[in-house]
Amino acid sequence: IVDQLASVKAQLSDLKTLEDQLKAALVESGQVAIDGTIHRATVSHCAGRESIDWKAIAEKFNPSRQLITAHTSTGAPYDVVRVSARKGTK
């Protein structure tokens, strides 16, 4: 199962790279809509996403450790599976 999972992850990585290359080619074409034989792709140029750093803002108010603790929560436990090549194998 471990080797099969590693193989699937490698294939997904390769597919993600190919996906990114294909998307870049569509964007670089300068076209808004591109028709294939079966599918159509549209390219939208979007403004950058706005992000507010609430932690930095809160720190400017110098909150007490007690206030921070009172408003801190812990999410549900979850599992993580990491796959790596074994040392000494080819």
PAZAPA-4460 file (N, C-alpha, C; in steps of 0.05 Angstrom, whole numbers, plus 32768, in hexadecimal, padded with zeros to 4 digits):
% residues 90
    n_x    n_y    n_z   ca_x   ca_y   ca_z    c_x    c_y    c_z   seq   type   mol
   8011   7FE8   8000   8000   8000   8000   8011   8019   8000     1      I     A
   8027   8019   800F   8039   8030   8011   8044   8037   7FF6     2      V     A
   804F   8023   7FE8   805B   8028   7FCE   8046   8031   7FB9     3      D     A
   802E   8026   7FBB   8018   802E   7FA9   8011   804B   7FAF     4      Q     A
   800F   8053   7FC8   8009   806E   7FCF   801E   8081   7FC4     5      L     A
   8038   807A   7FC8   804E   808A   7FBE   804C   808D   7FA0     6      A     A
   8045   8078   7F92   8043   8079   7F75   802C   808B   7F6C     7      S     A
   8016   808A   7F7A   7FFF   809B   7F74   8006   80B8   7F79     8      V     A
   8014   80BE   7F8F   801C   80D9   7F95   802F   80E4   7F80     9      K     A
   8041   80D3   7F76   8054   80DC   7F61   8045   80E2   7F47    10      A     A
   8031   80D1   7F40   8021   80D6   7F28   8011   80EF   7F2B    11      Q     A
   8006   80F4   7F43   7FF7   810D   7F47   8009   8125   7F44    12      L     A
   8021   8123   7F4E   8034   8139   7F4C   803A   813F   7F2F    13      S     A
   803F   812A   7F1F   8044   812D   7F03   802C   813A   7EF5    14      D     A
   8014   8131   7EFC   7FFC   813B   7EEF   7FF8   8158   7EF7    15      L     A
   7FFE   8160   7F10   7FFB   817B   7F19   800E   818D   7F09    16      K     A
   8027   8184   7F05   803A   8193   7EF5   8030   8197   7ED8    17      T     A
   8026   8182   7ECC   801A   8184   7EB1   8003   8197   7EB1    18      L     A
   7FF1   8195   7EC5   7FDA   81A7   7EC7   7FE3   81C4   7EC8    19      E     A
   7FF7   81CA   7ED8   8001   81E5   7EDA   800D   81EF   7EC0    20      D     A
   801B   81DE   7EB1   8027   81E5   7E98   8011   81EB   7E83    21      Q     A
   7FFC   81DA   7E82   7FE7   81DE   7E70   7FD7   81F8   7E75    22      L     A
   7FD2   81FD   7E8F   7FC5   8216   7E97   7FD5   822E   7E8E    23      K     A
   7FEF   822D   7E93   8001   8243   7E8C   8000   8248   7E6E    24      A     A
   8000   8233   7E5E   7FFF   8236   7E41   7FE5   8243   7E38    25      A     A
   7FCF   823C   7E45   7FB5   8249   7E3F   7FB5   8266   7E46    26      L     A
   7FC0   826D   7E5D   7FC2   8289   7E66   7FD4   8298   7E52    27      V     A
   7FEB   828D   7E4B   7FFE   829A   7E3A   7FF3   829E   7E1D    28      E     A
   7FDF   828E   7E16   7FD3   8291   7DFB   7FC6   82AC   7DF7    29      S     A
   7FBE   82B9   7E0E   7FB1   82D3   7E0C   7F93   82D1   7E05    30      G     A
   7F89   82B9   7E01   7F6D   82B6   7DFA   7F5C   82B4   7E13    31      Q     A
   7F43   82BD   7E10   7F30   82BC   7E26   7F22   82A2   7E27    32      V     A
   7F1C   8297   7E10   7F0E   827D   7E0E   7F1C   826C   7DF9    33      A     A
   7F22   8253   7E00   7F2F   8241   7DEE   7F1F   8228   7DEC    34      I     A
   7F17   8221   7DD3   7F07   8208   7DCF   7F19   81F1   7DC8    35      D     A
   7F13   81DA   7DD5   7F1F   81C1   7DCD   7F0B   81B2   7DBD    36      G     A
   7F10   8199   7DB8   7EFD   8188   7DAA   7EE4   8183   7DBB    37      T     A
   7EE8   817E   7DD5   7ED2   8178   7DE7   7ECE   818D   7DFC    38      I     A
   7EE3   819A   7E04   7EE1   81AD   7E1B   7EE8   81C9   7E13    39      H     A
   7EE1   81DC   7E24   7EE8   81F8   7E20   7EF5   8202   7E39    40      R     A
   7F0A   8212   7E36   7F17   821E   7E4D   7F13   823C   7E4A    41      A     A
   7F0F   8249   7E61   7F0E   8266   7E62   7F23   8270   7E75    42      T     A
   7F2F   8286   7E6E   7F45   8292   7E7E   7F3B   82AC   7E8A    43      V     A
   7F3B   82AE   7EA4   7F33   82C6   7EB2   7F4B   82D1   7EC1    44      S     A
   7F4F   82EB   7EBE   7F65   82F8   7ECC   7F58   8306   7EE5    45      H     A
   7F60   82FD   7EFC   7F53   8307   7F15   7F67   8318   7F25    46      C     A
   7F5C   832B   7F33   7F6C   833C   7F45   7F77   832A   7F5B    47      A     A
   7F8E   8332   7F66   7F99   8322   7F7D   7F86   8321   7F94    48      G     A
   7F88   830C   7FA3   7F77   8308   7FBA   7F80   8319   7FD1    49      R     A
   7F6E   8326   7FDE   7F74   8337   7FF5   7F75   8326   800E    50      E     A
   7F89   8329   801E   7F8C   8319   8036   7F92   832C   804E    51      S     A
   7F84   8328   8064   7F88   8338   807B   7F97   8328   8090    52      I     A
   7FAD   8332   809A   7FBD   8324   80AF   7FB2   832B   80CA    53      D     A
   7F9D   831D   80D2   7F8F   8323   80EC   7FA2   831E   8104    54      W     A
   7FB4   830C   8102   7FC7   8307   8118   7FD8   8320   811C    55      K     A
   7FE2   832C   8107   7FF3   8344   8109   7FE2   835B   8115    56      A     A
   7FCA   835D   810C   7FB8   8373   8116   7FB3   836F   8134    57      I     A
   7FAD   8356   813C   7FA8   8351   8158   7FC0   8356   8169    58      A     A
   7FD8   834F   815F   7FF1   8353   816E   7FF6   8371   8173    59      E     A
   7FED   8382   8161   7FF0   839F   8165   7FE2   83A9   817E    60      K     A
   7FCD   839B   8186   7FBE   83A2   819E   7FC9   8396   81B7    61      F     A
   7FDF   8387   81B4   7FED   837B   81CB   7FDA   836B   81DE    62      N     A
   7FCC   8357   81D4   7FB9   8348   81E5   7FC7   8338   81FA    63      P     A
   7FBA   8334   8210   7FC6   8324   8226   7FC5   8306   821F    64      S     A
   7FD6   82F7   822B   7FD7   82DA   8226   7FBC   82CE   822E    65      R     A
   7FAF   82D8   8243   7F95   82CE   824C   7F80   82D3   8236    66      Q     A
   7F80   82EA   8229   7F6D   82F0   8214   7F71   82DD   81FC    67      L     A
   7F8B   82D9   81F6   7F91   82C7   81DF   7F88   82AB   81E6    68      I     A
   7F8D   82A1   81FE   7F86   8286   8206   7F67   8283   8206    69      T     A
   7F59   8298   820E   7F3C   8297   820F   7F30   8294   81F3    70      A     A
   7F3E   829E   81DF   7F33   829D   81C4   7F43   828B   81B1    71      H     A
   7F50   8277   81BD   7F5E   8263   81AE   7F50   8248   81AF    72      T     A
   7F4D   823B   8198   7F40   8221   8198   7F52   820D   8189    73      S     A
   7F4D   81F4   818E   7F5C   81DF   8181   7F4A   81CF   816F    74      T     A
   7F53   81CA   8157   7F43   81BB   8144   7F42   819D   814B    75      G     A
   7F32   818E   813C   7F30   8172   8140   7F4A   8164   8138    76      A     A
   7F51   814E   8146   7F69   813F   813D   7F65   8134   8121    77      P     A
   7F7B   8130   8113   7F7A   8125   80F8   7F93   8115   80F3    78      Y     A
   7F92   8105   80DE   7FA8   80F3   80D7   7FB8   80FE   80C0    79      D     A
   7FD2   80FA   80BF   7FE3   8102   80A9   7FF3   80E9   80A1    80      V     A
   7FF4   80E5   8086   8004   80CF   807B   8019   80DC   8069    81      V     A
   8032   80D8   8070   8048   80E2   8060   8056   80CA   8053    82      R     A
   805E   80CE   803A   806C   80B8   802C   8087   80C3   8023    83      V     A
   809B   80B3   8027   80B6   80BA   801E   80C5   80A1   8015    84      S     A
   80D9   80A5   8005   80E9   808E   7FFC   80F9   8083   8013    85      A     A
   80FC   8069   8014   810C   805C   8029   8129   8060   8022    86      R     A
   8139   8064   8037   8156   8067   8033   8162   804D   802A    87      K     A
   8175   804F   8018   8183   8037   800F   8175   8026   7FFA    88      G     A
   815F   8031   7FEF   8150   8022   7FDA   8152   8031   7FC0    89      T     A
   814F   8023   7FAB   8150   802F   7F90   8137   802A   7F81    90      K     A
***
